[in-house]
Amino acid sequence: SACLVGSEMCIRDRAREGVVIGEKYRLEREVARGAWGAVWRARHEVLRKTVAIKILRGDRPEASDDWAEKRMLREARAVSQIRHPSVVDVSDFGHFAGAPYIVMEFLEGHSLASEIRKGAMSWERARPLLLQAIEGLAAAHRQGIVHRDVKPSNLFLLSDGVTLKVVDFGIAGPGNKLTRITTAGEVLGTPAFMSPEQTRGMDITAQSDICLLYTSDAAD
């Protein structure tokens, strides 16, 4: 049936089990839905490999222009440069029903935020997880990329219980320069997990991510 290209109704109507997007990714099931988009488990038809696909929601007010697309494209480009075992891998970018999507490695497990909600974590358990987060962020910093939104919900604990990956580089950008792909006067990030310079709209550096990592650990 006909639908408005890029609209949420169009995306929901066309994004369903069995649909092939990008001529090679067959959607299997929706695994998560958030403020910005839905994440689907999919299968690469040629390589016979399971992947995750994040599709932008069409009902965001920002989706009416190219703001959200620039945000997702920047995330895809940033993460694809890092290539580190402690950072989620991004392999492709495209459009579906007029909305942008990112293809990533499929991760099984849950966020560190969910793990923390189960109860206090001992230092012996937390230390190796924090070290993996630091190593992943360091790999990003070596590429000149600052995450800017380090928090427990963006640290993903795999189902083995010992492997952690940094995810969601949606507002990542170059260090020492706050790239504003947003509305005038708006500061990107999560207020409870912002570094002081981020809340003031100042230049962001690698040290900002380390501050955020400490804040995440202290807050939860």
C-alpha positions as CSV (number, residue, x, y, z in Angstrom):
1,S,0.0,0.0,0.0
2,A,1.1,3.6,-0.6
3,C,2.6,5.6,2.2
4,L,4.5,8.8,2.8
5,V,8.2,8.1,2.2
6,G,10.2,8.6,5.4
7,S,7.1,8.6,7.6
8,E,6.9,6.4,10.7
9,M,3.8,4.7,9.3
10,C,5.7,3.9,6.1
11,I,8.7,2.5,7.9
12,R,6.6,0.4,10.2
13,D,4.5,-0.9,7.3
14,R,7.5,-1.9,5.3
15,A,9.9,-3.0,8.1
16,R,8.6,-6.4,8.9
17,E,9.9,-10.0,9.1
18,G,11.1,-11.3,5.8
19,V,11.6,-8.0,4.1
20,V,14.9,-7.5,2.3
21,I,16.5,-4.1,2.5
22,G,19.6,-2.8,0.7
23,E,19.1,-5.8,-1.7
24,K,20.9,-8.2,0.8
25,Y,19.7,-7.8,4.4
26,R,16.6,-9.9,5.3
27,L,14.9,-8.6,8.4
28,E,14.2,-11.4,11.0
29,R,12.8,-9.6,14.1
30,E,12.7,-6.3,15.9
31,V,14.9,-6.6,19.0
32,A,14.7,-3.0,20.4
33,R,12.9,0.3,19.9
34,G,14.1,3.6,21.3
35,A,13.6,7.3,21.0
36,W,15.5,7.6,17.7
37,G,14.9,4.3,16.0
38,A,14.3,0.6,15.9
39,V,17.0,-2.2,15.9
40,W,16.3,-5.3,13.9
41,R,18.1,-8.6,13.8
42,A,18.8,-9.4,10.1
43,R,20.6,-11.8,7.9
44,H,23.1,-10.9,5.2
45,E,21.7,-13.1,2.4
46,V,25.1,-13.3,0.5
47,L,27.4,-13.9,3.5
48,R,24.8,-15.8,5.5
49,K,25.8,-13.7,8.5
50,T,23.6,-12.3,11.3
51,V,23.7,-8.5,11.7
52,A,21.9,-5.7,13.5
53,I,20.2,-2.9,11.6
54,K,19.2,0.4,13.2
55,I,16.6,2.2,11.3
56,L,15.7,5.8,12.1
57,R,12.2,6.5,13.3
58,G,10.2,8.6,10.9
59,D,8.1,10.4,13.5
60,R,11.0,12.4,15.0
61,P,10.5,16.2,14.3
62,E,14.2,16.3,13.2
63,A,13.5,13.7,10.6
64,S,11.8,16.3,8.4
65,D,15.2,17.6,7.4
66,D,18.7,16.2,7.1
67,W,19.6,16.6,10.8
68,A,19.0,13.0,11.8
69,E,20.5,11.6,8.7
70,K,23.7,13.5,9.3
71,R,23.7,12.2,12.8
72,M,23.4,8.6,11.7
73,L,25.9,9.0,8.8
74,R,28.4,10.5,11.2
75,E,27.9,7.6,13.6
76,A,28.5,5.1,10.8
77,R,31.6,6.8,9.5
78,A,33.1,7.3,13.0
79,V,32.6,3.8,14.2
80,S,33.7,2.2,11.0
81,Q,37.1,3.9,11.4
82,I,37.8,2.5,14.9
83,R,38.0,-1.3,14.4
84,H,38.5,-2.5,18.0
85,P,37.1,-5.5,19.8
86,S,35.7,-3.3,22.6
87,V,33.7,-1.1,20.1
88,V,30.7,-2.3,18.2
89,D,31.5,-2.8,14.5
90,V,29.6,-0.9,11.8
91,S,29.8,-2.2,8.3
92,D,27.2,-0.4,6.1
93,F,24.9,2.6,5.7
94,G,21.9,3.0,3.5
95,H,18.2,4.1,3.2
96,F,15.0,2.2,3.7
97,A,11.5,3.7,3.0
98,G,13.2,7.1,2.9
99,A,14.9,6.7,6.3
100,P,18.6,6.1,6.9
101,Y,19.8,2.9,8.5
102,I,23.1,1.6,9.9
103,V,24.3,-2.1,9.7
104,M,26.2,-3.3,12.8
105,E,27.5,-6.5,14.3
106,F,24.7,-8.3,16.1
107,L,25.3,-8.4,19.9
108,E,23.6,-10.7,22.3
109,G,23.4,-9.6,25.9
110,H,22.2,-6.4,27.6
111,S,23.5,-3.0,28.6
112,L,25.6,-2.3,31.7
113,A,22.8,-0.2,33.0
114,S,20.6,-3.3,33.1
115,E,23.3,-5.3,34.8
116,I,23.8,-2.6,37.4
117,R,20.0,-2.6,38.2
118,K,20.3,-6.2,39.3
119,G,22.5,-5.1,42.3
120,A,25.9,-3.8,43.3
121,M,28.8,-5.0,41.2
122,S,32.0,-6.0,43.0
123,W,35.3,-4.2,42.1
124,E,36.7,-7.6,40.9
125,R,33.9,-7.9,38.4
126,A,33.7,-4.2,37.5
127,R,37.4,-3.6,36.9
128,P,37.9,-5.7,33.8
129,L,34.7,-4.3,32.3
130,L,35.8,-0.7,32.9
131,L,39.2,-1.5,31.4
132,Q,37.5,-2.8,28.2
133,A,35.5,0.5,28.0
134,I,38.7,2.5,28.5
135,E,40.5,0.5,25.7
136,G,37.5,1.0,23.4
137,L,37.4,4.7,24.0
138,A,41.2,5.0,23.6
139,A,40.9,3.3,20.2
140,A,38.3,5.9,19.2
141,H,40.5,8.7,20.6
142,R,43.4,7.5,18.5
143,Q,41.2,8.1,15.5
144,G,40.4,11.6,16.7
145,I,36.9,10.6,17.7
146,V,35.2,11.5,21.0
147,H,32.1,9.6,22.1
148,R,30.5,12.4,24.1
149,D,27.7,10.2,25.6
150,V,29.5,7.6,27.7
151,K,27.0,6.1,30.2
152,P,26.0,2.6,31.4
153,S,23.2,2.2,28.7
154,N,25.9,2.8,26.0
155,L,28.2,0.1,27.4
156,F,27.0,-3.3,26.2
157,L,27.7,-6.5,28.2
158,L,27.7,-9.6,26.0
159,S,25.9,-12.8,27.0
160,D,29.2,-14.4,28.2
161,G,29.1,-11.9,31.1
162,V,32.8,-10.8,30.6
163,T,33.0,-9.0,27.3
164,L,32.0,-5.4,27.0
165,K,31.6,-3.1,24.0
166,V,31.1,0.6,23.6
167,V,28.0,1.3,21.5
168,D,26.0,4.3,20.2
169,F,28.4,6.8,18.8
170,G,25.4,8.9,17.6
171,I,26.7,12.2,18.8
172,A,30.4,11.4,18.4
173,G,32.7,13.9,16.8
174,P,36.2,15.1,16.4
175,G,38.1,16.1,19.5
176,N,38.7,19.8,20.3
177,K,35.8,20.8,18.1
178,L,32.2,20.7,19.0
179,T,30.4,19.9,15.7
180,R,26.9,21.2,16.2
181,I,24.6,19.1,14.0
182,T,21.6,20.3,16.1
183,T,19.3,23.2,16.7
184,A,20.9,26.5,17.8
185,G,21.7,26.6,21.5
186,E,21.0,22.9,22.1
187,V,23.8,20.9,23.8
188,L,24.1,17.2,22.7
189,G,24.4,14.5,25.4
190,T,22.7,13.1,28.4
191,P,22.5,15.7,31.2
192,A,23.2,13.3,34.1
193,F,26.4,12.0,32.4
194,M,27.9,15.2,30.9
195,S,31.4,16.5,31.6
196,P,31.6,20.2,32.8
197,E,32.9,21.5,29.5
198,Q,30.0,19.7,27.6
199,T,27.3,21.3,29.7
200,R,28.9,24.7,29.0
201,G,29.1,24.1,25.2
202,M,32.9,24.3,25.3
203,D,35.4,22.3,23.2
204,I,35.2,18.5,23.8
205,T,38.3,16.4,24.2
206,A,39.2,12.8,24.9
207,Q,39.4,13.7,28.6
208,S,35.7,14.5,28.5
209,D,35.0,10.8,27.7
210,I,37.1,9.7,30.7
211,C,35.2,12.1,32.9
212,L,31.9,10.7,31.6
213,L,33.2,7.1,32.3
214,Y,34.0,8.1,35.9
215,T,30.6,9.8,36.2
216,S,28.8,6.7,34.9
217,D,30.6,4.5,37.4
218,A,29.9,6.9,40.3
219,A,26.3,7.5,39.4
220,D,25.3,3.8,39.1
